[in-house]
């Protein structure tokens, strides 16, 4: 039995993906996120990093639509999101990680301003801010992602953390 508390927590995550705030998640939300990240870091859409980010955004959208777009209208309502999470992602962060990984990999490459294979805590906070996270939350989240304190945040840090965030267990 799924508790209403679990459904409420998952429902709260909906706004994170509804980048334009129109009440549903669609392909455009993922494009808005990609555009915001590219703009923040001064990366062009036509370069390799930009193309990878838009490709990752499309893969993320396709994965989410496959899990949650119950009526096939290419829009995921809050209720569809909650239902999809309950049925297909609950207690399965690996499934969410599989869907999100291409986008997160590309987003980290954009935020990796010195191309050393990882983003700094400051650049991770910048990326989160570009995605609509408040300044305080972005800084705290980026710092928490740097568990070993080396000022390097890589895919191995971000993917599991985001997967846990979107597949909250009771």
Backbone as JSON Lines, residues from 0, in Angstrom:
{"i":0,"aa":"X","n":[0.84,-1.19,0.0],"ca":[0.0,0.0,0.0],"c":[0.88,1.25,0.0]}
{"i":1,"aa":"X","n":[0.6,2.16,-0.88],"ca":[1.35,3.4,-0.99],"c":[0.69,4.45,-0.1]}
{"i":2,"aa":"X","n":[1.47,5.09,0.72],"ca":[0.9,6.08,1.62],"c":[0.67,7.4,0.9]}
{"i":3,"aa":"X","n":[-0.25,8.17,1.43],"ca":[-0.5,9.5,0.87],"c":[0.72,10.39,1.09]}
{"i":4,"aa":"X","n":[1.49,10.13,2.13],"ca":[2.72,10.89,2.36],"c":[3.73,10.67,1.26]}
{"i":5,"aa":"X","n":[3.87,9.43,0.82],"ca":[4.76,9.12,-0.3],"c":[4.28,9.84,-1.57]}
{"i":6,"aa":"X","n":[2.99,9.73,-1.86],"ca":[2.44,10.38,-3.04],"c":[2.62,11.89,-2.98]}
{"i":7,"aa":"X","n":[2.46,12.47,-1.8],"ca":[2.64,13.92,-1.64],"c":[4.08,14.32,-1.92]}
{"i":8,"aa":"X","n":[5.04,13.55,-1.39],"ca":[6.45,13.86,-1.61],"c":[6.81,13.75,-3.09]}
{"i":9,"aa":"X","n":[6.32,12.71,-3.75],"ca":[6.59,12.56,-5.18],"c":[5.92,13.69,-5.96]}
{"i":10,"aa":"X","n":[4.72,14.03,-5.59],"ca":[4.01,15.13,-6.25],"c":[4.75,16.44,-6.12]}
{"i":11,"aa":"X","n":[5.39,16.65,-4.98],"ca":[6.19,17.87,-4.79],"c":[7.37,17.91,-5.77]}
{"i":12,"aa":"X","n":[7.85,16.77,-6.19],"ca":[8.98,16.71,-7.13],"c":[8.56,17.14,-8.54]}
{"i":13,"aa":"X","n":[7.27,17.07,-8.8],"ca":[6.73,17.42,-10.11],"c":[7.18,18.81,-10.57]}
{"i":14,"aa":"X","n":[7.11,19.78,-9.68],"ca":[7.46,21.16,-10.02],"c":[8.91,21.3,-10.46]}
{"i":15,"aa":"X","n":[9.76,20.41,-9.99],"ca":[11.17,20.45,-10.39],"c":[11.32,20.23,-11.88]}
{"i":16,"aa":"X","n":[10.49,19.36,-12.45],"ca":[10.58,19.06,-13.88],"c":[9.69,19.96,-14.72]}
{"i":17,"aa":"X","n":[8.67,20.56,-14.13],"ca":[7.79,21.48,-14.86],"c":[8.47,22.85,-14.93]}
{"i":18,"aa":"X","n":[9.49,22.93,-15.78],"ca":[10.34,24.12,-15.85],"c":[9.59,25.4,-16.22]}
{"i":19,"aa":"X","n":[8.57,25.3,-17.04],"ca":[7.86,26.52,-17.44],"c":[6.63,26.79,-16.58]}
{"i":20,"aa":"X","n":[6.35,25.92,-15.61],"ca":[5.28,26.15,-14.65],"c":[3.87,26.12,-15.22]}
{"i":21,"aa":"X","n":[3.67,25.45,-16.35],"ca":[2.34,25.45,-16.96],"c":[1.42,24.34,-16.45]}
{"i":22,"aa":"X","n":[1.89,23.53,-15.5],"ca":[1.04,22.52,-14.9],"c":[1.2,21.12,-15.47]}
{"i":23,"aa":"X","n":[2.09,20.96,-16.43],"ca":[2.39,19.63,-16.94],"c":[3.84,19.59,-17.37]}
{"i":24,"aa":"X","n":[4.35,18.39,-17.48],"ca":[5.71,18.18,-17.96],"c":[5.6,17.72,-19.41]}
{"i":25,"aa":"X","n":[6.36,18.37,-20.27],"ca":[6.39,17.96,-21.67],"c":[7.8,18.14,-22.21]}
{"i":26,"aa":"X","n":[7.99,17.81,-23.46],"ca":[9.3,17.9,-24.11],"c":[9.9,19.31,-23.94]}
{"i":27,"aa":"X","n":[9.06,20.31,-24.02],"ca":[9.53,21.69,-23.92],"c":[10.2,21.98,-22.58]}
{"i":28,"aa":"X","n":[9.73,21.35,-21.51],"ca":[10.36,21.55,-20.2],"c":[11.82,21.1,-20.22]}
{"i":29,"aa":"X","n":[12.08,20.01,-20.9],"ca":[13.45,19.5,-20.98],"c":[14.3,20.39,-21.89]}
{"i":30,"aa":"X","n":[13.69,20.95,-22.93],"ca":[14.4,21.9,-23.79],"c":[14.69,23.21,-23.05]}
{"i":31,"aa":"X","n":[13.74,23.66,-22.24],"ca":[13.93,24.86,-21.42],"c":[15.1,24.66,-20.47]}
{"i":32,"aa":"X","n":[15.16,23.49,-19.85],"ca":[16.26,23.19,-18.93],"c":[17.59,23.21,-19.67]}
{"i":33,"aa":"X","n":[17.64,22.58,-20.83],"ca":[18.89,22.55,-21.61],"c":[19.3,23.96,-22.0]}
{"i":34,"aa":"X","n":[18.36,24.74,-22.48],"ca":[18.67,26.11,-22.91],"c":[19.18,26.95,-21.73]}
{"i":35,"aa":"X","n":[18.57,26.78,-20.57],"ca":[19.0,27.53,-19.39],"c":[20.43,27.17,-18.99]}
{"i":36,"aa":"X","n":[20.75,25.89,-19.02],"ca":[22.12,25.47,-18.69],"c":[23.13,26.0,-19.69]}
{"i":37,"aa":"X","n":[22.81,25.9,-20.96],"ca":[23.72,26.4,-21.99],"c":[23.93,27.9,-21.83]}
{"i":38,"aa":"X","n":[22.85,28.62,-21.58],"ca":[22.96,30.07,-21.4],"c":[23.8,30.44,-20.19]}
{"i":39,"aa":"X","n":[23.61,29.74,-19.1],"ca":[24.37,30.02,-17.87],"c":[25.86,29.84,-18.07]}
{"i":40,"aa":"X","n":[26.23,28.83,-18.84],"ca":[27.65,28.53,-19.0],"c":[28.22,29.02,-20.33]}
{"i":41,"aa":"X","n":[27.43,29.75,-21.11],"ca":[27.92,30.32,-22.37],"c":[28.32,29.27,-23.4]}
{"i":42,"aa":"X","n":[27.59,28.17,-23.42],"ca":[27.86,27.08,-24.35],"c":[26.82,27.14,-25.47]}
{"i":43,"aa":"X","n":[27.25,27.02,-26.7],"ca":[26.31,27.09,-27.81],"c":[25.6,25.76,-28.03]}
{"i":44,"aa":"X","n":[24.39,25.84,-28.52],"ca":[23.59,24.64,-28.78],"c":[24.19,23.78,-29.88]}
{"i":45,"aa":"X","n":[24.93,24.38,-30.78],"ca":[25.46,23.64,-31.93],"c":[26.79,22.94,-31.68]}
{"i":46,"aa":"X","n":[27.44,23.24,-30.57],"ca":[28.7,22.56,-30.28],"c":[28.43,21.16,-29.75]}
{"i":47,"aa":"X","n":[29.47,20.37,-29.59],"ca":[29.3,18.99,-29.13],"c":[28.6,18.91,-27.78]}
{"i":48,"aa":"X","n":[29.0,19.76,-26.83],"ca":[28.37,19.75,-25.51],"c":[26.89,20.14,-25.6]}
{"i":49,"aa":"X","n":[26.6,21.12,-26.42],"ca":[25.21,21.55,-26.59],"c":[24.36,20.47,-27.22]}
{"i":50,"aa":"X","n":[24.88,19.85,-28.25],"ca":[24.14,18.76,-28.91],"c":[23.92,17.59,-27.95]}
{"i":51,"aa":"X","n":[24.94,17.27,-27.17],"ca":[24.81,16.17,-26.2],"c":[23.75,16.51,-25.15]}
{"i":52,"aa":"X","n":[23.7,17.77,-24.73],"ca":[22.72,18.17,-23.73],"c":[21.3,18.07,-24.28]}
{"i":53,"aa":"X","n":[21.09,18.56,-25.48],"ca":[19.75,18.45,-26.08],"c":[19.39,16.99,-26.35]}
{"i":54,"aa":"X","n":[20.36,16.18,-26.74],"ca":[20.09,14.75,-26.91],"c":[19.75,14.08,-25.6]}
{"i":55,"aa":"X","n":[20.46,14.46,-24.54],"ca":[20.16,13.92,-23.21],"c":[18.8,14.38,-22.71]}
{"i":56,"aa":"X","n":[18.44,15.63,-23.01],"ca":[17.12,16.14,-22.63],"c":[16.02,15.34,-23.33]}
{"i":57,"aa":"X","n":[16.22,15.05,-24.6],"ca":[15.23,14.26,-25.34],"c":[15.12,12.85,-24.78]}
{"i":58,"aa":"X","n":[16.25,12.24,-24.45],"ca":[16.22,10.9,-23.87],"c":[15.51,10.9,-22.52]}
{"i":59,"aa":"X","n":[15.76,11.92,-21.71],"ca":[15.11,12.04,-20.41],"c":[13.6,12.17,-20.61]}
{"i":60,"aa":"X","n":[13.2,13.06,-21.53],"ca":[11.77,13.24,-21.82],"c":[11.14,11.92,-22.28]}
{"i":61,"aa":"X","n":[11.78,11.24,-23.2],"ca":[11.23,9.99,-23.72],"c":[11.07,8.96,-22.6]}
{"i":62,"aa":"X","n":[12.05,8.88,-21.72],"ca":[11.97,7.95,-20.59],"c":[10.84,8.3,-19.65]}
{"i":63,"aa":"X","n":[10.71,9.59,-19.34],"ca":[9.63,10.02,-18.45],"c":[8.27,9.8,-19.1]}
{"i":64,"aa":"X","n":[8.15,10.11,-20.37],"ca":[6.88,9.91,-21.06],"c":[6.51,8.43,-21.08]}
{"i":65,"aa":"X","n":[7.49,7.57,-21.29],"ca":[7.24,6.14,-21.3],"c":[6.75,5.62,-19.97]}
{"i":66,"aa":"X","n":[7.17,6.24,-18.91],"ca":[6.78,5.82,-17.56],"c":[5.46,6.45,-17.12]}
{"i":67,"aa":"X","n":[5.24,7.72,-17.5],"ca":[4.15,8.45,-16.87],"c":[3.06,8.99,-17.79]}
{"i":68,"aa":"X","n":[3.28,9.1,-19.08],"ca":[2.26,9.69,-19.96],"c":[1.2,8.64,-20.29]}
{"i":69,"aa":"X","n":[0.3,8.44,-19.35],"ca":[-0.69,7.35,-19.46],"c":[-1.63,7.5,-20.64]}
{"i":70,"aa":"X","n":[-2.0,8.72,-20.98],"ca":[-2.96,8.91,-22.06],"c":[-2.31,9.2,-23.41]}
{"i":71,"aa":"X","n":[-0.98,9.26,-23.46],"ca":[-0.26,9.44,-24.72],"c":[-0.41,10.79,-25.37]}
{"i":72,"aa":"X","n":[-0.76,11.81,-24.6],"ca":[-0.95,13.14,-25.18],"c":[0.32,13.99,-25.21]}
{"i":73,"aa":"X","n":[1.46,13.38,-24.89],"ca":[2.76,14.05,-24.87],"c":[2.85,15.13,-23.79]}
{"i":74,"aa":"X","n":[2.05,14.98,-22.76],"ca":[2.09,15.83,-21.58],"c":[1.88,14.96,-20.35]}
{"i":75,"aa":"X","n":[2.64,15.23,-19.32],"ca":[2.52,14.47,-18.08],"c":[1.93,15.4,-17.03]}
{"i":76,"aa":"X","n":[0.72,15.08,-16.58],"ca":[0.1,15.86,-15.52],"c":[0.72,15.46,-14.18]}
{"i":77,"aa":"X","n":[0.43,16.22,-13.17],"ca":[0.93,15.89,-11.83],"c":[0.45,14.5,-11.42]}
{"i":78,"aa":"X","n":[-0.84,14.22,-11.67],"ca":[-1.37,12.92,-11.29],"c":[-0.71,11.79,-12.07]}
{"i":79,"aa":"X","n":[-0.48,11.98,-13.37],"ca":[0.22,10.97,-14.15],"c":[1.63,10.75,-13.62]}
{"i":80,"aa":"X","n":[2.29,11.84,-13.24],"ca":[3.64,11.76,-12.69],"c":[3.65,10.93,-11.41]}
{"i":81,"aa":"X","n":[2.73,11.23,-10.51],"ca":[2.65,10.5,-9.25],"c":[2.32,9.03,-9.51]}
{"i":82,"aa":"X","n":[1.33,8.78,-10.35],"ca":[0.94,7.41,-10.65],"c":[2.09,6.64,-11.28]}
{"i":83,"aa":"X","n":[2.78,7.26,-12.24],"ca":[3.92,6.6,-12.88],"c":[5.03,6.3,-11.9]}
{"i":84,"aa":"X","n":[5.29,7.24,-11.01],"ca":[6.34,7.04,-10.0],"c":[5.96,5.9,-9.06]}
{"i":85,"aa":"X","n":[4.71,5.88,-8.64],"ca":[4.26,4.84,-7.72],"c":[4.34,3.47,-8.38]}
{"i":86,"aa":"X","n":[3.89,3.38,-9.62],"ca":[3.84,2.07,-10.3],"c":[5.2,1.6,-10.81]}
{"i":87,"aa":"X","n":[6.05,2.54,-11.28],"ca":[7.24,2.1,-12.0],"c":[8.57,2.52,-11.39]}
{"i":88,"aa":"X","n":[8.56,3.51,-10.5],"ca":[9.83,3.99,-9.96],"c":[9.97,3.81,-8.45]}
{"i":89,"aa":"X","n":[8.86,3.63,-7.77],"ca":[8.9,3.55,-6.31],"c":[9.92,2.5,-5.88]}
{"i":90,"aa":"X","n":[10.81,2.91,-5.03],"ca":[11.86,2.04,-4.5],"c":[12.76,1.46,-5.59]}
{"i":91,"aa":"X","n":[12.84,2.14,-6.73],"ca":[13.68,1.67,-7.83],"c":[14.49,2.83,-8.41]}
{"i":92,"aa":"X","n":[15.42,3.38,-7.62],"ca":[16.2,4.52,-8.12],"c":[17.04,4.16,-9.34]}
{"i":93,"aa":"X","n":[17.38,2.9,-9.51],"ca":[18.19,2.5,-10.67],"c":[17.44,2.77,-11.97]}
{"i":94,"aa":"X","n":[16.14,2.56,-11.97],"ca":[15.33,2.81,-13.18],"c":[15.33,4.31,-13.51]}
{"i":95,"aa":"X","n":[15.15,5.13,-12.49],"ca":[15.18,6.56,-12.74],"c":[16.57,6.99,-13.2]}
{"i":96,"aa":"X","n":[17.6,6.45,-12.59],"ca":[18.98,6.78,-12.97],"c":[19.22,6.46,-14.44]}
{"i":97,"aa":"X","n":[18.7,5.34,-14.89],"ca":[18.85,4.94,-16.29],"c":[18.23,5.98,-17.23]}
{"i":98,"aa":"X","n":[17.08,6.5,-16.85],"ca":[16.38,7.49,-17.67],"c":[17.1,8.83,-17.65]}
{"i":99,"aa":"X","n":[17.56,9.25,-16.49],"ca":[18.15,10.58,-16.32],"c":[19.62,10.67,-16.72]}
{"i":100,"aa":"X","n":[20.34,9.55,-16.73],"ca":[21.79,9.56,-16.92],"c":[22.26,10.34,-18.15]}
{"i":101,"aa":"X","n":[21.69,10.15,-19.35],"ca":[22.21,10.9,-20.51],"c":[22.15,12.42,-20.32]}
{"i":102,"aa":"X","n":[21.05,12.89,-19.75],"ca":[20.92,14.33,-19.51],"c":[21.91,14.79,-18.44]}
{"i":103,"aa":"X","n":[21.99,14.06,-17.35],"ca":[22.88,14.46,-16.26],"c":[24.34,14.43,-16.69]}
{"i":104,"aa":"X","n":[24.71,13.43,-17.45],"ca":[26.07,13.33,-17.98],"c":[26.4,14.58,-18.82]}
{"i":105,"aa":"X","n":[25.49,14.93,-19.71],"ca":[25.72,16.09,-20.58],"c":[25.67,17.4,-19.79]}
{"i":106,"aa":"X","n":[24.77,17.49,-18.8],"ca":[24.69,18.7,-17.98],"c":[25.98,18.9,-17.19]}
{"i":107,"aa":"X","n":[26.52,17.83,-16.66],"ca":[27.8,17.94,-15.95],"c":[28.92,18.37,-16.89]}
{"i":108,"aa":"X","n":[28.91,17.88,-18.11],"ca":[29.94,18.29,-19.07],"c":[29.84,19.78,-19.36]}
{"i":109,"aa":"X","n":[28.63,20.3,-19.43],"ca":[28.45,21.75,-19.64],"c":[28.97,22.52,-18.43]}
{"i":110,"aa":"X","n":[28.67,22.04,-17.23],"ca":[29.1,22.72,-16.0],"c":[30.58,22.51,-15.68]}
{"i":111,"aa":"X","n":[31.21,21.58,-16.35],"ca":[32.64,21.29,-16.17],"c":[33.44,22.3,-16.99]}
{"i":112,"aa":"X","n":[33.63,23.48,-16.44],"ca":[34.2,24.59,-17.2],"c":[35.67,24.41,-17.55]}
{"i":113,"aa":"X","n":[36.38,23.55,-16.84],"ca":[37.79,23.33,-17.17],"c":[38.03,21.97,-17.84]}
{"i":114,"aa":"X","n":[36.95,21.29,-18.18],"ca":[37.02,20.01,-18.89],"c":[37.92,18.97,-18.22]}
{"i":115,"aa":"X","n":[37.85,18.92,-16.88],"ca":[38.66,17.93,-16.16],"c":[37.86,16.69,-15.76]}
{"i":116,"aa":"X","n":[36.62,16.6,-16.22],"ca":[35.81,15.43,-15.95],"c":[34.86,15.55,-14.77]}
{"i":117,"aa":"X","n":[34.84,16.71,-14.13],"ca":[33.92,16.93,-13.01],"c":[33.65,18.43,-12.89]}
{"i":118,"aa":"X","n":[32.49,18.76,-12.34],"ca":[32.14,20.15,-12.09],"c":[32.55,20.51,-10.66]}
{"i":119,"aa":"X","n":[32.87,21.76,-10.44],"ca":[33.15,22.22,-9.08],"c":[31.84,22.37,-8.32]}
{"i":120,"aa":"X","n":[31.95,22.52,-7.01],"ca":[30.77,22.77,-6.2],"c":[30.1,24.06,-6.65]}
{"i":121,"aa":"X","n":[30.88,25.11,-6.89],"ca":[30.32,26.39,-7.32],"c":[29.61,26.27,-8.66]}
{"i":122,"aa":"X","n":[30.21,25.56,-9.61],"ca":[29.58,25.41,-10.92],"c":[28.35,24.5,-10.84]}
{"i":123,"aa":"X","n":[28.35,23.54,-9.96],"ca":[27.16,22.71,-9.77],"c":[26.03,23.57,-9.21]}
{"i":124,"aa":"X","n":[26.34,24.44,-8.26],"ca":[25.33,25.35,-7.73],"c":[24.81,26.27,-8.83]}
{"i":125,"aa":"X","n":[25.7,26.75,-9.69],"ca":[25.27,27.58,-10.84],"c":[24.3,26.81,-11.72]}
{"i":126,"aa":"X","n":[24.61,25.55,-11.99],"ca":[23.74,24.73,-12.83],"c":[22.36,24.56,-12.17]}
{"i":127,"aa":"X","n":[22.35,24.29,-10.89],"ca":[21.09,24.14,-10.18],"c":[20.28,25.43,-10.21]}
{"i":128,"aa":"X","n":[20.96,26.55,-10.02],"ca":[20.27,27.85,-10.08],"c":[19.67,28.07,-11.47]}
{"i":129,"aa":"X","n":[20.4,27.71,-12.51],"ca":[19.89,27.86,-13.87],"c":[18.63,27.03,-14.09]}
{"i":130,"aa":"X","n":[18.51,25.95,-13.33],"ca":[17.34,25.07,-13.45],"c":[16.2,25.48,-12.51]}
{"i":131,"aa":"X","n":[16.36,26.63,-11.85],"ca":[15.28,27.17,-11.04],"c":[15.34,26.88,-9.56]}
{"i":132,"aa":"X","n":[16.43,26.29,-9.09],"ca":[16.59,26.01,-7.67],"c":[17.02,27.31,-6.98]}
{"i":133,"aa":"X","n":[16.49,27.56,-5.79],"ca":[16.85,28.77,-5.07],"c":[18.35,28.79,-4.76]}
{"i":134,"aa":"X","n":[18.89,29.97,-4.58],"ca":[20.32,30.12,-4.3],"c":[20.75,29.3,-3.09]}
{"i":135,"aa":"X","n":[20.03,29.44,-2.0],"ca":[20.38,28.73,-0.77],"c":[20.32,27.22,-0.96]}
{"i":136,"aa":"X","n":[19.27,26.72,-1.58],"ca":[19.14,25.29,-1.8],"c":[20.19,24.78,-2.77]}
{"i":137,"aa":"X","n":[20.47,25.56,-3.81],"ca":[21.49,25.17,-4.79],"c":[22.85,25.02,-4.13]}
{"i":138,"aa":"X","n":[23.23,25.99,-3.31],"ca":[24.52,25.91,-2.61],"c":[24.58,24.72,-1.67]}
{"i":139,"aa":"X","n":[23.51,24.52,-0.89],"ca":[23.49,23.41,0.06],"c":[23.51,22.06,-0.66]}
{"i":140,"aa":"X","n":[22.76,21.96,-1.74],"ca":[22.71,20.7,-2.49],"c":[24.06,20.4,-3.13]}
{"i":141,"aa":"X","n":[24.66,21.41,-3.75],"ca":[25.97,21.2,-4.38],"c":[27.01,20.78,-3.34]}
{"i":142,"aa":"X","n":[26.99,21.43,-2.19],"ca":[27.94,21.06,-1.13],"c":[27.71,19.62,-0.66]}
{"i":143,"aa":"X","n":[26.44,19.23,-0.54],"ca":[26.13,17.87,-0.09],"c":[26.56,16.83,-1.13]}
{"i":144,"aa":"X","n":[26.51,17.19,-2.4],"ca":[26.93,16.26,-3.46],"c":[28.43,15.98,-3.41]}
{"i":145,"aa":"X","n":[29.18,16.92,-2.85],"ca":[30.63,16.76,-2.73],"c":[30.96,16.08,-1.4]}
{"i":146,"aa":"X","n":[30.53,14.85,-1.28],"ca":[30.64,14.12,-0.02],"c":[32.08,13.97,0.47]}
{"i":147,"aa":"X","n":[33.04,13.85,-0.46],"ca":[34.43,13.66,-0.04],"c":[35.2,14.97,0.09]}
{"i":148,"aa":"X","n":[34.56,16.09,-0.2],"ca":[35.17,17.39,0.0],"c":[36.28,17.76,-0.96]}
{"i":149,"aa":"X","n":[36.33,17.12,-2.13],"ca":[37.42,17.41,-3.07],"c":[37.07,18.49,-4.11]}
{"i":150,"aa":"X","n":[35.9,19.13,-3.96],"ca":[35.42,20.17,-4.87],"c":[35.23,19.65,-6.3]}
{"i":151,"aa":"X","n":[34.94,18.37,-6.42],"ca":[34.69,17.76,-7.73],"c":[33.39,16.96,-7.63]}
{"i":152,"aa":"X","n":[32.46,17.28,-8.5],"ca":[31.19,16.57,-8.53],"c":[31.04,15.94,-9.9]}
{"i":153,"aa":"X","n":[30.96,14.62,-9.88],"ca":[30.86,13.87,-11.12],"c":[29.55,13.12,-11.23]}
{"i":154,"aa":"X","n":[29.42,12.41,-12.32],"ca":[28.22,11.63,-12.57],"c":[27.94,10.65,-11.43]}
{"i":155,"aa":"X","n":[28.98,10.07,-10.88],"ca":[28.81,9.1,-9.79],"c":[28.22,9.74,-8.54]}
{"i":156,"aa":"X","n":[28.31,11.07,-8.43],"ca":[27.72,11.79,-7.3],"c":[26.29,12.22,-7.59]}
{"i":157,"aa":"X","n":[26.07,12.71,-8.8],"ca":[24.8,13.34,-9.16],"c":[23.71,12.32,-9.48]}
{"i":158,"aa":"X","n":[24.02,11.34,-10.28],"ca":[22.98,10.41,-10.76],"c":[22.28,9.69,-9.59]}
{"i":159,"aa":"X","n":[23.02,9.08,-8.67],"ca":[22.31,8.41,-7.56],"c":[21.53,9.38,-6.68]}
{"i":160,"aa":"X","n":[22.07,10.58,-6.46],"ca":[21.38,11.55,-5.62],"c":[20.06,11.98,-6.25]}
{"i":161,"aa":"X","n":[20.08,12.28,-7.54],"ca":[18.85,12.69,-8.22],"c":[17.86,11.53,-8.28]}
{"i":162,"aa":"X","n":[18.36,10.35,-8.5],"ca":[17.48,9.18,-8.54],"c":[16.78,9.0,-7.19]}
{"i":163,"aa":"X","n":[17.52,9.16,-6.1],"ca":[16.9,9.04,-4.77],"c":[15.85,10.13,-4.56]}
{"i":164,"aa":"X","n":[16.17,11.34,-5.03],"ca":[15.25,12.47,-4.87],"c":[13.91,12.19,-5.56]}
{"i":165,"aa":"X","n":[13.95,11.58,-6.74],"ca":[12.73,11.33,-7.49],"c":[12.1,9.97,-7.2]}
{"i":166,"aa":"X","n":[12.72,9.16,-6.39],"ca":[12.13,7.86,-6.04],"c":[12.13,7.7,-4.53]}
{"i":167,"aa":"X","n":[11.61,8.69,-3.87],"ca":[11.59,8.73,-2.41],"c":[10.95,7.46,-1.86]}
{"i":168,"aa":"X","n":[11.67,6.8,-0.98],"ca":[11.08,5.64,-0.31],"c":[10.44,6.09,0.99]}
{"i":169,"aa":"X","n":[9.56,5.25,1.47],"ca":[8.86,5.6,2.71],"c":[9.74,5.35,3.9]}
